[in-house]
Amino acid sequence: MNLNYKQTARALEKGLTLVEISLVIGLMLGLASLATFSVGNITEWKKAREAGESLRSVYLAQKSYLADHPSSATAALTSEKLIPYLPNRAAALPSVKAADGSALTIKLDVVPPVLVKGGNTYDPSDSASDALWDVGAL
């Protein structure tokens, strides 16, 4: 067999080196891990956003009810009184779940309403103005 330098160089140019394959696999794994962490944060943010929207709908129902019944005390608000004032003609108060999946209660006798878990106000974001897990700024 008579192989010269040009034939050997062409044969080497056709394939990928181990370094090139390792770089491609490393980049793909890096992008996959970024996507995984981003999706996890988006899911948590979505739960918080839905909880905030539920609280805002109850807050709007509270304001509407109190506008129609100005002599009513805030402490006397109940779900039966607020359900007719919920947006989109909802048949029940919205349900809200905590970040760990447990059910939360909406405290109706305070304006704006707050979420309660085990007797304590629930807001894992620790901010009353971020519009997540709370009424936030309207």
C-alpha atoms as a printed R data frame, in Angstrom:
    type eleno elety resid chain resno       x      y      z
1   ATOM     1    CA   MET     A     1   0.000  0.000  0.000
2   ATOM     2    CA   ASN     A     2   1.312  3.270 -1.053
3   ATOM     3    CA   LEU     A     3  -0.162  6.065  1.093
4   ATOM     4    CA   ASN     A     4   1.176  9.503  0.712
5   ATOM     5    CA   TYR     A     5   0.738 12.537  2.982
6   ATOM     6    CA   LYS     A     6  -2.186 14.029  1.017
7   ATOM     7    CA   GLN     A     7  -4.313 10.887  1.284
8   ATOM     8    CA   THR     A     8  -3.682 10.622  5.030
9   ATOM     9    CA   ALA     A     9  -4.559 14.310  5.607
10  ATOM    10    CA   ARG     A    10  -7.846 13.934  3.689
11  ATOM    11    CA   ALA     A    11  -8.799 10.905  5.739
12  ATOM    12    CA   LEU     A    12  -8.243 12.840  8.968
13  ATOM    13    CA   GLU     A    13 -10.292 15.839  7.781
14  ATOM    14    CA   LYS     A    14 -13.422 13.755  7.280
15  ATOM    15    CA   GLY     A    15 -14.049 12.916 10.956
16  ATOM    16    CA   LEU     A    16 -14.531 14.867 14.166
17  ATOM    17    CA   THR     A    17 -11.920 14.861 16.868
18  ATOM    18    CA   LEU     A    18 -12.625 13.817 20.430
19  ATOM    19    CA   VAL     A    19 -12.164 17.422 21.559
20  ATOM    20    CA   GLU     A    20 -14.785 18.683 19.104
21  ATOM    21    CA   ILE     A    21 -17.301 16.034 20.129
22  ATOM    22    CA   SER     A    22 -16.658 16.781 23.817
23  ATOM    23    CA   LEU     A    23 -17.236 20.506 23.256
24  ATOM    24    CA   VAL     A    24 -20.530 19.885 21.454
25  ATOM    25    CA   ILE     A    25 -21.768 17.521 24.167
26  ATOM    26    CA   GLY     A    26 -20.695 19.972 26.882
27  ATOM    27    CA   LEU     A    27 -22.534 22.850 25.211
28  ATOM    28    CA   MET     A    28 -25.674 20.745 24.804
29  ATOM    29    CA   LEU     A    29 -25.606 19.708 28.464
30  ATOM    30    CA   GLY     A    30 -25.080 23.327 29.523
31  ATOM    31    CA   LEU     A    31 -28.054 24.515 27.496
32  ATOM    32    CA   ALA     A    32 -30.222 21.663 28.798
33  ATOM    33    CA   SER     A    33 -29.397 22.526 32.415
34  ATOM    34    CA   LEU     A    34 -30.197 26.204 31.825
35  ATOM    35    CA   ALA     A    35 -33.539 25.266 30.311
36  ATOM    36    CA   THR     A    36 -34.351 22.946 33.233
37  ATOM    37    CA   PHE     A    37 -33.662 25.609 35.861
38  ATOM    38    CA   SER     A    38 -35.590 28.228 33.885
39  ATOM    39    CA   VAL     A    39 -38.669 26.011 33.581
40  ATOM    40    CA   GLY     A    40 -38.610 25.331 37.339
41  ATOM    41    CA   ASN     A    41 -38.556 29.049 38.119
42  ATOM    42    CA   ILE     A    42 -41.277 29.777 35.576
43  ATOM    43    CA   THR     A    43 -43.542 27.139 37.124
44  ATOM    44    CA   GLU     A    44 -43.090 28.644 40.597
45  ATOM    45    CA   TRP     A    45 -43.655 32.145 39.238
46  ATOM    46    CA   LYS     A    46 -46.845 30.961 37.478
47  ATOM    47    CA   LYS     A    47 -48.263 29.577 40.751
48  ATOM    48    CA   ALA     A    48 -47.492 32.848 42.491
49  ATOM    49    CA   ARG     A    49 -49.020 34.883 39.672
50  ATOM    50    CA   GLU     A    50 -52.237 32.819 39.740
51  ATOM    51    CA   ALA     A    51 -52.450 33.265 43.519
52  ATOM    52    CA   GLY     A    52 -52.052 37.019 43.112
53  ATOM    53    CA   GLU     A    53 -54.779 37.093 40.452
54  ATOM    54    CA   SER     A    54 -57.111 35.136 42.744
55  ATOM    55    CA   LEU     A    55 -56.498 37.603 45.562
56  ATOM    56    CA   ARG     A    56 -57.082 40.554 43.244
57  ATOM    57    CA   SER     A    57 -60.427 39.101 42.116
58  ATOM    58    CA   VAL     A    58 -61.511 38.720 45.765
59  ATOM    59    CA   TYR     A    59 -60.253 42.245 46.464
60  ATOM    60    CA   LEU     A    60 -62.354 43.611 43.610
61  ATOM    61    CA   ALA     A    61 -65.373 41.681 44.934
62  ATOM    62    CA   GLN     A    62 -64.771 43.176 48.390
63  ATOM    63    CA   LYS     A    63 -64.587 46.698 46.993
64  ATOM    64    CA   SER     A    64 -67.740 46.181 44.904
65  ATOM    65    CA   TYR     A    65 -69.682 44.723 47.825
66  ATOM    66    CA   LEU     A    66 -68.613 47.522 50.170
67  ATOM    67    CA   ALA     A    67 -69.546 50.102 47.534
68  ATOM    68    CA   ASP     A    68 -73.056 48.610 47.330
69  ATOM    69    CA   HIS     A    69 -73.302 48.199 51.122
70  ATOM    70    CA   PRO     A    70 -71.426 51.170 52.626
71  ATOM    71    CA   SER     A    71 -72.722 50.544 56.146
72  ATOM    72    CA   SER     A    72 -71.354 46.981 56.248
73  ATOM    73    CA   ALA     A    73 -68.303 46.290 58.378
74  ATOM    74    CA   THR     A    74 -65.261 44.729 56.767
75  ATOM    75    CA   ALA     A    75 -65.131 42.112 59.535
76  ATOM    76    CA   ALA     A    76 -68.591 40.873 58.496
77  ATOM    77    CA   LEU     A    77 -67.555 39.894 54.955
78  ATOM    78    CA   THR     A    78 -68.225 36.259 54.094
79  ATOM    79    CA   SER     A    79 -67.860 34.156 50.980
80  ATOM    80    CA   GLU     A    80 -71.653 34.103 50.500
81  ATOM    81    CA   LYS     A    81 -71.720 37.894 50.362
82  ATOM    82    CA   LEU     A    82 -68.732 38.177 47.995
83  ATOM    83    CA   ILE     A    83 -69.427 35.408 45.464
84  ATOM    84    CA   PRO     A    84 -72.033 37.435 43.508
85  ATOM    85    CA   TYR     A    85 -69.453 40.214 43.121
86  ATOM    86    CA   LEU     A    86 -66.608 38.050 41.780
87  ATOM    87    CA   PRO     A    87 -65.436 38.813 38.234
88  ATOM    88    CA   ASN     A    88 -66.623 36.548 35.402
89  ATOM    89    CA   ARG     A    89 -69.649 35.430 37.430
90  ATOM    90    CA   ALA     A    90 -67.687 32.788 39.331
91  ATOM    91    CA   ALA     A    91 -69.774 30.343 41.371
92  ATOM    92    CA   ALA     A    92 -67.255 29.995 44.199
93  ATOM    93    CA   LEU     A    93 -64.266 31.734 45.708
94  ATOM    94    CA   PRO     A    94 -61.035 30.906 43.894
95  ATOM    95    CA   SER     A    95 -58.825 28.235 45.426
96  ATOM    96    CA   VAL     A    96 -55.148 28.930 45.996
97  ATOM    97    CA   LYS     A    97 -52.305 26.472 46.604
98  ATOM    98    CA   ALA     A    98 -49.023 27.130 48.360
99  ATOM    99    CA   ALA     A    99 -45.662 26.566 46.742
100 ATOM   100    CA   ASP     A   100 -45.555 23.112 48.352
101 ATOM   101    CA   GLY     A   101 -49.021 22.236 46.989
102 ATOM   102    CA   SER     A   102 -50.995 22.584 50.222
103 ATOM   103    CA   ALA     A   103 -54.278 24.484 50.198
104 ATOM   104    CA   LEU     A   104 -54.367 28.078 51.402
105 ATOM   105    CA   THR     A   105 -57.295 30.006 52.867
106 ATOM   106    CA   ILE     A   106 -58.228 33.494 51.749
107 ATOM   107    CA   LYS     A   107 -58.889 35.731 54.739
108 ATOM   108    CA   LEU     A   108 -61.952 37.742 53.699
109 ATOM   109    CA   ASP     A   109 -62.450 39.937 56.771
110 ATOM   110    CA   VAL     A   110 -59.480 42.186 55.963
111 ATOM   111    CA   VAL     A   111 -59.114 44.539 53.021
112 ATOM   112    CA   PRO     A   112 -57.097 43.752 50.939
113 ATOM   113    CA   PRO     A   113 -57.468 40.000 51.474
114 ATOM   114    CA   VAL     A   114 -54.475 37.863 52.437
115 ATOM   115    CA   LEU     A   115 -53.623 34.197 52.171
116 ATOM   116    CA   VAL     A   116 -53.493 32.241 55.413
117 ATOM   117    CA   LYS     A   117 -51.719 28.958 56.137
118 ATOM   118    CA   GLY     A   118 -51.914 27.521 59.621
119 ATOM   119    CA   GLY     A   119 -53.108 30.806 61.105
120 ATOM   120    CA   ASN     A   120 -50.202 32.812 59.669
121 ATOM   121    CA   THR     A   121 -50.198 35.136 56.684
122 ATOM   122    CA   TYR     A   122 -48.640 33.320 53.723
123 ATOM   123    CA   ASP     A   123 -46.353 35.181 51.337
124 ATOM   124    CA   PRO     A   124 -43.152 33.309 50.447
125 ATOM   125    CA   SER     A   125 -41.904 36.298 48.439
126 ATOM   126    CA   ASP     A   126 -41.872 38.425 51.648
127 ATOM   127    CA   SER     A   127 -42.978 41.472 49.676
128 ATOM   128    CA   ALA     A   128 -46.396 43.090 49.769
129 ATOM   129    CA   SER     A   129 -45.770 45.037 46.577
130 ATOM   130    CA   ASP     A   130 -44.447 42.467 44.090
131 ATOM   131    CA   ALA     A   131 -47.955 41.334 42.999
132 ATOM   132    CA   LEU     A   132 -47.016 37.706 43.651
133 ATOM   133    CA   TRP     A   133 -48.873 35.849 46.414
134 ATOM   134    CA   ASP     A   134 -50.513 39.142 47.422
135 ATOM   135    CA   VAL     A   135 -52.829 41.783 46.043
136 ATOM   136    CA   GLY     A   136 -49.907 44.055 45.222
137 ATOM   137    CA   ALA     A   137 -50.356 47.435 43.598
138 ATOM   138    CA   LEU     A   138 -53.518 47.707 41.510
